[in-house]
Amino acid sequence: MAPRESDFGDGRDPYDRIYRFCERAEELGFDFATFTHHRFSPERPWLSSPFVIMSAVAARTRRLELATTIFVLPLYQPLDVAEAVASLDQLSGGRVVLGVGTGYRPYEAAAVGVRFEERVSRLTESIEVLRRAWAPAPASFQGRHFRFEAVDVVPKPARRPHPPIWIGALEAKAVERAGRIADGWIAPFLQTLETLSGRAAIYRASAAAHGRPALLCLERDAAVSGDREAARAAWLRRNVPLANYYRAQGAPLPDWPDGETPGWDAAAPGRAIAGTPDECVRAIERCRDELGCEYLSLMNLGTGPGFAHPGNYEHELRALELFGKEVLPAFR
């Protein structure tokens, strides 16, 4: 994941640091960089328009794929998104993955006049609009939220038939939907492999029933360090407050341990990729073997920052180096 918090409040150019991070990730052999998204959220002001930043990264890289994880699609007119993503895909030479979700913050929807309770139906319609808009012929659509006749969206994407559309989801109904209408499922980072294994079965069965590909991208928070205890402490420092935040927002956390401050033995098993490079390799092997995931999307790599407390960019860059040199080679 491209840096999203770090020490960006120090007056230096945050975008230059994002570019440097992604350029080095490509050199080290990472497959893709991911870009998160929220609107009207001052705690993360640099990523409210991810396609703009991804365009700049695309111009500075040659192989690295560029993925949104996740873009809150219901907040937008999908024809606008179709044009932006197709343009970015052309600019990058076919390196875009569009990861989308419904969103969970009502104020984002309210600000743009979207009914929060309609976000699922808007997501479903928007994905259909995107596929039609990216097809060779002019597109028409008559739905609950969007209606148009013979609209020819140009340019068309470089990747054919179109950039992959992945959906982030956790609840069984949403996971089934991902199998039914998407090209991949982004499995969330706070759930254990045991919980996600059941969801993966639902996802793959749904994809097979609807003749769609089944690709699983597992999100995880990672902390790699030569100091095992420092890595574990960092993982807890980030994830425990984040779980409490999501719980307060009403997000489902069906297997998170009770209590405000669970320790390593309660919170980490089946969730954490944290420790020395060798320990991280074993944790990733477990993710692959137990869940069958094709990709991992890693939210962090180092031993900073804590949730809502900016970390040090140079520290994260060093963690990228350590992971790229001592963990990635095990999976080439």
Secondary structure, 3 states (H helix, E strand, C coil): CCCCCCCHHHCCCHHHHHHHHHHHHHHHCCCEEEECCCCCCCCCHHHCCHHHHHHHHHHHCCCCEEEEEEEEHHHCCHHHHHHHHHHHHHHHCCCEEEEEECCCCHHHHHHCCCCHHHHHHHHHHHHHHHHHHCCCCCEEEECCCCEEEEECCCCCCCCCCCCCEEEECCCHHHHHHHHHHCCEEEECCCCCHHHHHHHHHHHHHHHHHCCCCCCEEEEECEEECCCHHHHHHHHHHHHHHHHHHHHHCCCCCCCCCCCCCCCHHHHCCCCCEEECHHHHHHHHHHHHHHHCCCEEEECCCCCCCECCECCCHHHHHHHHHHHHHHCHHHHC
